[in-house]
Amino acid sequence: MTKTKLKEYRAIIQLGGSAQTEPGLRVTVMATDGDEAFMLLEEKHGKGTVFDLHNEEEANTIR
């Protein structure tokens, strides 16, 4: 059986719509890729939620 490596994705969820006055909610999710991480966040926090999602390892990779 092949095991897929999970990566840590970090997100800052915008609270209070576009007129945000509070700091965002910081969350971490473990997923195989960015699409899965996005899906997991939408499931938990609702569709249309505004957030910044990134993986530190991928962000530091030379493109």
PDB file of N, CA, C and O in Angstrom:
ATOM      1  N   MET A   1       0.842  -1.176   0.000  1.00  0.00           N
ATOM      2  CA  MET A   1       0.000   0.000   0.000  1.00  0.00           C
ATOM      3  C   MET A   1       0.893   1.247   0.000  1.00  0.00           C
ATOM      4  O   MET A   1       1.867   1.328   0.748  1.00  0.00           O
ATOM      5  N   THR A   2       0.544   2.206  -0.845  1.00  0.00           N
ATOM      6  CA  THR A   2       1.309   3.440  -0.952  1.00  0.00           C
ATOM      7  C   THR A   2       0.736   4.480   0.001  1.00  0.00           C
ATOM      8  O   THR A   2      -0.467   4.739   0.009  1.00  0.00           O
ATOM      9  N   LYS A   3       1.606   5.063   0.795  1.00  0.00           N
ATOM     10  CA  LYS A   3       1.180   6.128   1.710  1.00  0.00           C
ATOM     11  C   LYS A   3       1.515   7.470   1.091  1.00  0.00           C
ATOM     12  O   LYS A   3       2.639   7.696   0.645  1.00  0.00           O
ATOM     13  N   THR A   4       0.550   8.344   1.066  1.00  0.00           N
ATOM     14  CA  THR A   4       0.761   9.696   0.554  1.00  0.00           C
ATOM     15  C   THR A   4       1.208  10.590   1.693  1.00  0.00           C
ATOM     16  O   THR A   4       0.608  10.593   2.768  1.00  0.00           O
ATOM     17  N   LYS A   5       2.261  11.346   1.450  1.00  0.00           N
ATOM     18  CA  LYS A   5       2.799  12.225   2.483  1.00  0.00           C
ATOM     19  C   LYS A   5       1.877  13.421   2.689  1.00  0.00           C
ATOM     20  O   LYS A   5       1.520  14.117   1.739  1.00  0.00           O
ATOM     21  N   LEU A   6       1.503  13.646   3.927  1.00  0.00           N
ATOM     22  CA  LEU A   6       0.692  14.816   4.256  1.00  0.00           C
ATOM     23  C   LEU A   6       1.605  16.012   4.493  1.00  0.00           C
ATOM     24  O   LEU A   6       2.690  15.885   5.061  1.00  0.00           O
ATOM     25  N   LYS A   7       1.146  17.162   4.049  1.00  0.00           N
ATOM     26  CA  LYS A   7       1.886  18.403   4.249  1.00  0.00           C
ATOM     27  C   LYS A   7       1.061  19.317   5.149  1.00  0.00           C
ATOM     28  O   LYS A   7      -0.167  19.234   5.194  1.00  0.00           O
ATOM     29  N   GLU A   8       1.759  20.178   5.854  1.00  0.00           N
ATOM     30  CA  GLU A   8       1.079  21.143   6.715  1.00  0.00           C
ATOM     31  C   GLU A   8       0.764  22.407   5.920  1.00  0.00           C
ATOM     32  O   GLU A   8       1.658  23.039   5.358  1.00  0.00           O
ATOM     33  N   TYR A   9      -0.502  22.760   5.881  1.00  0.00           N
ATOM     34  CA  TYR A   9      -0.937  23.999   5.245  1.00  0.00           C
ATOM     35  C   TYR A   9      -1.455  24.931   6.327  1.00  0.00           C
ATOM     36  O   TYR A   9      -2.204  24.519   7.213  1.00  0.00           O
ATOM     37  N   ARG A  10      -1.058  26.161   6.247  1.00  0.00           N
ATOM     38  CA  ARG A  10      -1.498  27.166   7.213  1.00  0.00           C
ATOM     39  C   ARG A  10      -2.426  28.149   6.518  1.00  0.00           C
ATOM     40  O   ARG A  10      -2.242  28.483   5.348  1.00  0.00           O
ATOM     41  N   ALA A  11      -3.416  28.600   7.255  1.00  0.00           N
ATOM     42  CA  ALA A  11      -4.362  29.554   6.686  1.00  0.00           C
ATOM     43  C   ALA A  11      -4.706  30.618   7.710  1.00  0.00           C
ATOM     44  O   ALA A  11      -4.696  30.371   8.916  1.00  0.00           O
ATOM     45  N   ILE A  12      -5.009  31.796   7.212  1.00  0.00           N
ATOM     46  CA  ILE A  12      -5.545  32.878   8.034  1.00  0.00           C
ATOM     47  C   ILE A  12      -6.928  33.155   7.472  1.00  0.00           C
ATOM     48  O   ILE A  12      -7.069  33.561   6.319  1.00  0.00           O
ATOM     49  N   ILE A  13      -7.941  32.935   8.287  1.00  0.00           N
ATOM     50  CA  ILE A  13      -9.319  33.101   7.854  1.00  0.00           C
ATOM     51  C   ILE A  13      -9.783  34.498   8.222  1.00  0.00           C
ATOM     52  O   ILE A  13      -9.660  34.927   9.369  1.00  0.00           O
ATOM     53  N   GLN A  14     -10.317  35.200   7.238  1.00  0.00           N
ATOM     54  CA  GLN A  14     -10.811  36.559   7.442  1.00  0.00           C
ATOM     55  C   GLN A  14     -12.158  36.502   8.149  1.00  0.00           C
ATOM     56  O   GLN A  14     -13.094  35.863   7.669  1.00  0.00           O
ATOM     57  N   LEU A  15     -12.247  37.165   9.275  1.00  0.00           N
ATOM     58  CA  LEU A  15     -13.486  37.214  10.044  1.00  0.00           C
ATOM     59  C   LEU A  15     -14.196  38.533   9.795  1.00  0.00           C
ATOM     60  O   LEU A  15     -13.544  39.566   9.643  1.00  0.00           O
ATOM     61  N   GLY A  16     -15.502  38.515   9.752  1.00  0.00           N
ATOM     62  CA  GLY A  16     -16.266  39.751   9.641  1.00  0.00           C
ATOM     63  C   GLY A  16     -16.392  40.305   8.239  1.00  0.00           C
ATOM     64  O   GLY A  16     -16.619  41.505   8.084  1.00  0.00           O
ATOM     65  N   GLY A  17     -16.254  39.481   7.206  1.00  0.00           N
ATOM     66  CA  GLY A  17     -16.441  39.943   5.833  1.00  0.00           C
ATOM     67  C   GLY A  17     -15.325  40.842   5.363  1.00  0.00           C
ATOM     68  O   GLY A  17     -14.211  40.796   5.884  1.00  0.00           O
ATOM     69  N   SER A  18     -15.632  41.667   4.367  1.00  0.00           N
ATOM     70  CA  SER A  18     -14.594  42.504   3.759  1.00  0.00           C
ATOM     71  C   SER A  18     -14.197  43.689   4.635  1.00  0.00           C
ATOM     72  O   SER A  18     -13.114  44.249   4.466  1.00  0.00           O
ATOM     73  N   ALA A  19     -15.065  44.074   5.569  1.00  0.00           N
ATOM     74  CA  ALA A  19     -14.753  45.190   6.477  1.00  0.00           C
ATOM     75  C   ALA A  19     -14.133  44.641   7.753  1.00  0.00           C
ATOM     76  O   ALA A  19     -14.619  44.900   8.854  1.00  0.00           O
ATOM     77  N   GLN A  20     -13.075  43.894   7.597  1.00  0.00           N
ATOM     78  CA  GLN A  20     -12.442  43.227   8.728  1.00  0.00           C
ATOM     79  C   GLN A  20     -11.784  44.233   9.660  1.00  0.00           C
ATOM     80  O   GLN A  20     -11.003  45.084   9.235  1.00  0.00           O
ATOM     81  N   THR A  21     -12.119  44.116  10.944  1.00  0.00           N
ATOM     82  CA  THR A  21     -11.517  44.991  11.945  1.00  0.00           C
ATOM     83  C   THR A  21     -10.732  44.187  12.978  1.00  0.00           C
ATOM     84  O   THR A  21      -9.994  44.759  13.780  1.00  0.00           O
ATOM     85  N   GLU A  22     -10.890  42.856  12.962  1.00  0.00           N
ATOM     86  CA  GLU A  22     -10.193  41.983  13.904  1.00  0.00           C
ATOM     87  C   GLU A  22      -9.119  41.188  13.168  1.00  0.00           C
ATOM     88  O   GLU A  22      -9.202  41.005  11.953  1.00  0.00           O
ATOM     89  N   PRO A  23      -8.110  40.715  13.903  1.00  0.00           N
ATOM     90  CA  PRO A  23      -7.121  39.844  13.269  1.00  0.00           C
ATOM     91  C   PRO A  23      -7.798  38.555  12.802  1.00  0.00           C
ATOM     92  O   PRO A  23      -8.797  38.128  13.380  1.00  0.00           O
ATOM     93  N   GLY A  24      -7.257  37.948  11.768  1.00  0.00           N
ATOM     94  CA  GLY A  24      -7.820  36.712  11.243  1.00  0.00           C
ATOM     95  C   GLY A  24      -7.582  35.537  12.170  1.00  0.00           C
ATOM     96  O   GLY A  24      -6.699  35.569  13.027  1.00  0.00           O
ATOM     97  N   LEU A  25      -8.377  34.508  11.985  1.00  0.00           N
ATOM     98  CA  LEU A  25      -8.258  33.257  12.728  1.00  0.00           C
ATOM     99  C   LEU A  25      -7.193  32.404  12.056  1.00  0.00           C
ATOM    100  O   LEU A  25      -7.308  32.102  10.868  1.00  0.00           O
ATOM    101  N   ARG A  26      -6.168  32.014  12.787  1.00  0.00           N
ATOM    102  CA  ARG A  26      -5.088  31.197  12.225  1.00  0.00           C
ATOM    103  C   ARG A  26      -5.391  29.729  12.462  1.00  0.00           C
ATOM    104  O   ARG A  26      -5.676  29.315  13.585  1.00  0.00           O
ATOM    105  N   VAL A  27      -5.327  28.937  11.380  1.00  0.00           N
ATOM    106  CA  VAL A  27      -5.603  27.508  11.471  1.00  0.00           C
ATOM    107  C   VAL A  27      -4.543  26.742  10.691  1.00  0.00           C
ATOM    108  O   VAL A  27      -3.874  27.291   9.816  1.00  0.00           O
ATOM    109  N   THR A  28      -4.405  25.463  11.025  1.00  0.00           N
ATOM    110  CA  THR A  28      -3.496  24.557  10.335  1.00  0.00           C
ATOM    111  C   THR A  28      -4.286  23.329   9.919  1.00  0.00           C
ATOM    112  O   THR A  28      -5.121  22.830  10.673  1.00  0.00           O
ATOM    113  N   VAL A  29      -4.014  22.849   8.715  1.00  0.00           N
ATOM    114  CA  VAL A  29      -4.677  21.650   8.214  1.00  0.00           C
ATOM    115  C   VAL A  29      -3.623  20.767   7.552  1.00  0.00           C
ATOM    116  O   VAL A  29      -2.709  21.270   6.899  1.00  0.00           O
ATOM    117  N   MET A  30      -3.750  19.453   7.720  1.00  0.00           N
ATOM    118  CA  MET A  30      -2.845  18.499   7.093  1.00  0.00           C
ATOM    119  C   MET A  30      -3.551  17.927   5.868  1.00  0.00           C
ATOM    120  O   MET A  30      -4.665  17.413   5.968  1.00  0.00           O
ATOM    121  N   ALA A  31      -2.888  18.020   4.699  1.00  0.00           N
ATOM    122  CA  ALA A  31      -3.485  17.550   3.455  1.00  0.00           C
ATOM    123  C   ALA A  31      -2.386  17.105   2.494  1.00  0.00           C
ATOM    124  O   ALA A  31      -1.212  17.428   2.681  1.00  0.00           O
ATOM    125  N   THR A  32      -2.780  16.363   1.470  1.00  0.00           N
ATOM    126  CA  THR A  32      -1.813  15.882   0.482  1.00  0.00           C
ATOM    127  C   THR A  32      -1.409  16.964  -0.507  1.00  0.00           C
ATOM    128  O   THR A  32      -0.298  16.939  -1.037  1.00  0.00           O
ATOM    129  N   ASP A  33      -2.313  17.925  -0.760  1.00  0.00           N
ATOM    130  CA  ASP A  33      -1.997  19.021  -1.674  1.00  0.00           C
ATOM    131  C   ASP A  33      -2.881  20.225  -1.360  1.00  0.00           C
ATOM    132  O   ASP A  33      -3.752  20.161  -0.493  1.00  0.00           O
ATOM    133  N   GLY A  34      -2.645  21.311  -2.071  1.00  0.00           N
ATOM    134  CA  GLY A  34      -3.376  22.546  -1.825  1.00  0.00           C
ATOM    135  C   GLY A  34      -4.870  22.435  -2.084  1.00  0.00           C
ATOM    136  O   GLY A  34      -5.677  23.035  -1.374  1.00  0.00           O
ATOM    137  N   ASP A  35      -5.238  21.662  -3.106  1.00  0.00           N
ATOM    138  CA  ASP A  35      -6.663  21.492  -3.414  1.00  0.00           C
ATOM    139  C   ASP A  35      -7.401  20.798  -2.275  1.00  0.00           C
ATOM    140  O   ASP A  35      -8.511  21.186  -1.912  1.00  0.00           O
ATOM    141  N   GLU A  36      -6.770  19.766  -1.715  1.00  0.00           N
ATOM    142  CA  GLU A  36      -7.389  19.058  -0.594  1.00  0.00           C
ATOM    143  C   GLU A  36      -7.473  19.972   0.630  1.00  0.00           C
ATOM    144  O   GLU A  36      -8.477  19.964   1.342  1.00  0.00           O
ATOM    145  N   ALA A  37      -6.429  20.754   0.876  1.00  0.00           N
ATOM    146  CA  ALA A  37      -6.434  21.677   2.012  1.00  0.00           C
ATOM    147  C   ALA A  37      -7.558  22.697   1.858  1.00  0.00           C
ATOM    148  O   ALA A  37      -8.258  23.002   2.824  1.00  0.00           O
ATOM    149  N   PHE A  38      -7.732  23.226   0.646  1.00  0.00           N
ATOM    150  CA  PHE A  38      -8.796  24.181   0.357  1.00  0.00           C
ATOM    151  C   PHE A  38     -10.159  23.548   0.632  1.00  0.00           C
ATOM    152  O   PHE A  38     -11.021  24.167   1.256  1.00  0.00           O
ATOM    153  N   MET A  39     -10.353  22.309   0.163  1.00  0.00           N
ATOM    154  CA  MET A  39     -11.612  21.600   0.352  1.00  0.00           C
ATOM    155  C   MET A  39     -11.903  21.380   1.843  1.00  0.00           C
ATOM    156  O   MET A  39     -13.033  21.564   2.294  1.00  0.00           O
ATOM    157  N   LEU A  40     -10.883  20.987   2.595  1.00  0.00           N
ATOM    158  CA  LEU A  40     -11.063  20.756   4.032  1.00  0.00           C
ATOM    159  C   LEU A  40     -11.454  22.039   4.758  1.00  0.00           C
ATOM    160  O   LEU A  40     -12.306  22.019   5.646  1.00  0.00           O
ATOM    161  N   LEU A  41     -10.833  23.150   4.382  1.00  0.00           N
ATOM    162  CA  LEU A  41     -11.169  24.430   5.003  1.00  0.00           C
ATOM    163  C   LEU A  41     -12.592  24.864   4.656  1.00  0.00           C
ATOM    164  O   LEU A  41     -13.313  25.381   5.510  1.00  0.00           O
ATOM    165  N   GLU A  42     -12.990  24.655   3.409  1.00  0.00           N
ATOM    166  CA  GLU A  42     -14.354  25.005   3.010  1.00  0.00           C
ATOM    167  C   GLU A  42     -15.390  24.153   3.746  1.00  0.00           C
ATOM    168  O   GLU A  42     -16.450  24.648   4.131  1.00  0.00           O
ATOM    169  N   GLU A  43     -15.078  22.868   3.940  1.00  0.00           N
ATOM    170  CA  GLU A  43     -15.992  21.987   4.666  1.00  0.00           C
ATOM    171  C   GLU A  43     -16.188  22.456   6.097  1.00  0.00           C
ATOM    172  O   GLU A  43     -17.303  22.445   6.619  1.00  0.00           O
ATOM    173  N   LYS A  44     -15.099  22.866   6.725  1.00  0.00           N
ATOM    174  CA  LYS A  44     -15.169  23.242   8.134  1.00  0.00           C
ATOM    175  C   LYS A  44     -15.709  24.657   8.358  1.00  0.00           C
ATOM    176  O   LYS A  44     -16.472  24.889   9.296  1.00  0.00           O
ATOM    177  N   HIS A  45     -15.312  25.607   7.491  1.00  0.00           N
ATOM    178  CA  HIS A  45     -15.639  27.011   7.739  1.00  0.00           C
ATOM    179  C   HIS A  45     -16.674  27.578   6.766  1.00  0.00           C
ATOM    180  O   HIS A  45     -17.058  28.742   6.888  1.00  0.00           O
ATOM    181  N   GLY A  46     -17.130  26.778   5.808  1.00  0.00           N
ATOM    182  CA  GLY A  46     -18.182  27.204   4.894  1.00  0.00           C
ATOM    183  C   GLY A  46     -17.663  27.719   3.563  1.00  0.00           C
ATOM    184  O   GLY A  46     -16.588  28.313   3.479  1.00  0.00           O
ATOM    185  N   LYS A  47     -18.453  27.478   2.527  1.00  0.00           N
ATOM    186  CA  LYS A  47     -18.092  27.965   1.183  1.00  0.00           C
ATOM    187  C   LYS A  47     -18.116  29.487   1.177  1.00  0.00           C
ATOM    188  O   LYS A  47     -18.935  30.109   1.854  1.00  0.00           O
ATOM    189  N   GLY A  48     -17.227  30.067   0.420  1.00  0.00           N
ATOM    190  CA  GLY A  48     -17.171  31.517   0.323  1.00  0.00           C
ATOM    191  C   GLY A  48     -16.353  32.181   1.412  1.00  0.00           C
ATOM    192  O   GLY A  48     -16.206  33.403   1.420  1.00  0.00           O
ATOM    193  N   THR A  49     -15.817  31.390   2.334  1.00  0.00           N
ATOM    194  CA  THR A  49     -14.972  31.945   3.384  1.00  0.00           C
ATOM    195  C   THR A  49     -13.697  32.499   2.753  1.00  0.00           C
ATOM    196  O   THR A  49     -13.093  31.850   1.899  1.00  0.00           O
ATOM    197  N   VAL A  50     -13.294  33.675   3.162  1.00  0.00           N
ATOM    198  CA  VAL A  50     -12.088  34.302   2.632  1.00  0.00           C
ATOM    199  C   VAL A  50     -10.905  33.913   3.509  1.00  0.00           C
ATOM    200  O   VAL A  50     -10.915  34.141   4.719  1.00  0.00           O
ATOM    201  N   PHE A  51      -9.874  33.318   2.881  1.00  0.00           N
ATOM    202  CA  PHE A  51      -8.690  32.948   3.653  1.00  0.00           C
ATOM    203  C   PHE A  51      -7.450  32.952   2.778  1.00  0.00           C
ATOM    204  O   PHE A  51      -7.527  32.863   1.553  1.00  0.00           O
ATOM    205  N   ASP A  52      -6.310  33.059   3.438  1.00  0.00           N
ATOM    206  CA  ASP A  52      -5.005  32.976   2.796  1.00  0.00           C
ATOM    207  C   ASP A  52      -4.449  31.607   3.156  1.00  0.00           C
ATOM    208  O   ASP A  52      -4.260  31.310   4.336  1.00  0.00           O
ATOM    209  N   LEU A  53      -4.185  30.770   2.161  1.00  0.00           N
ATOM    210  CA  LEU A  53      -3.733  29.403   2.388  1.00  0.00           C
ATOM    211  C   LEU A  53      -2.352  29.231   1.774  1.00  0.00           C
ATOM    212  O   LEU A  53      -2.128  29.620   0.627  1.00  0.00           O
ATOM    213  N   HIS A  54      -1.420  28.646   2.535  1.00  0.00           N
ATOM    214  CA  HIS A  54      -0.095  28.399   1.978  1.00  0.00           C
ATOM    215  C   HIS A  54       0.599  27.242   2.691  1.00  0.00           C
ATOM    216  O   HIS A  54       0.261  26.877   3.818  1.00  0.00           O
ATOM    217  N   ASN A  55       1.582  26.681   1.990  1.00  0.00           N
ATOM    218  CA  ASN A  55       2.445  25.641   2.531  1.00  0.00           C
ATOM    219  C   ASN A  55       3.854  26.204   2.505  1.00  0.00           C
ATOM    220  O   ASN A  55       4.350  26.585   1.445  1.00  0.00           O
ATOM    221  N   GLU A  56       4.497  26.261   3.642  1.00  0.00           N
ATOM    222  CA  GLU A  56       5.816  26.882   3.785  1.00  0.00           C
ATOM    223  C   GLU A  56       6.846  26.235   2.854  1.00  0.00           C
ATOM    224  O   GLU A  56       7.635  26.931   2.215  1.00  0.00           O
ATOM    225  N   GLU A  57       6.833  24.918   2.784  1.00  0.00           N
ATOM    226  CA  GLU A  57       7.799  24.183   1.953  1.00  0.00           C
ATOM    227  C   GLU A  57       7.630  24.537   0.472  1.00  0.00           C
ATOM    228  O   GLU A  57       8.617  24.780  -0.222  1.00  0.00           O
ATOM    229  N   GLU A  58       6.398  24.568  -0.010  1.00  0.00           N
ATOM    230  CA  GLU A  58       6.138  24.905  -1.400  1.00  0.00           C
ATOM    231  C   GLU A  58       6.455  26.380  -1.681  1.00  0.00           C
ATOM    232  O   GLU A  58       6.927  26.723  -2.766  1.00  0.00           O
ATOM    233  N   ALA A  59       6.196  27.236  -0.709  1.00  0.00           N
ATOM    234  CA  ALA A  59       6.457  28.661  -0.896  1.00  0.00           C
ATOM    235  C   ALA A  59       7.949  28.947  -1.067  1.00  0.00           C
ATOM    236  O   ALA A  59       8.329  29.891  -1.760  1.00  0.00           O
ATOM    237  N   ASN A  60       8.787  28.135  -0.440  1.00  0.00           N
ATOM    238  CA  ASN A  60      10.230  28.344  -0.514  1.00  0.00           C
ATOM    239  C   ASN A  60      10.913  27.588  -1.658  1.00  0.00           C
ATOM    240  O   ASN A  60      12.133  27.664  -1.806  1.00  0.00           O
ATOM    241  N   THR A  61      10.136  26.863  -2.466  1.00  0.00           N
ATOM    242  CA  THR A  61      10.683  26.117  -3.590  1.00  0.00           C
ATOM    243  C   THR A  61      10.931  27.049  -4.757  1.00  0.00           C
ATOM    244  O   THR A  61      10.098  27.899  -5.074  1.00  0.00           O
ATOM    245  N   ILE A  62      12.083  26.889  -5.398  1.00  0.00           N
ATOM    246  CA  ILE A  62      12.410  27.691  -6.573  1.00  0.00           C
ATOM    247  C   ILE A  62      11.512  27.250  -7.717  1.00  0.00           C
ATOM    248  O   ILE A  62      11.356  26.056  -7.972  1.00  0.00           O
ATOM    249  N   ARG A  63      10.931  28.208  -8.394  1.00  0.00           N
ATOM    250  CA  ARG A  63      10.028  27.877  -9.514  1.00  0.00           C
ATOM    251  C   ARG A  63      10.747  27.989 -10.820  1.00  0.00           C
ATOM    252  O   ARG A  63      10.155  27.750 -11.873  1.00  0.00           O
TER     253      ARG A  63
END
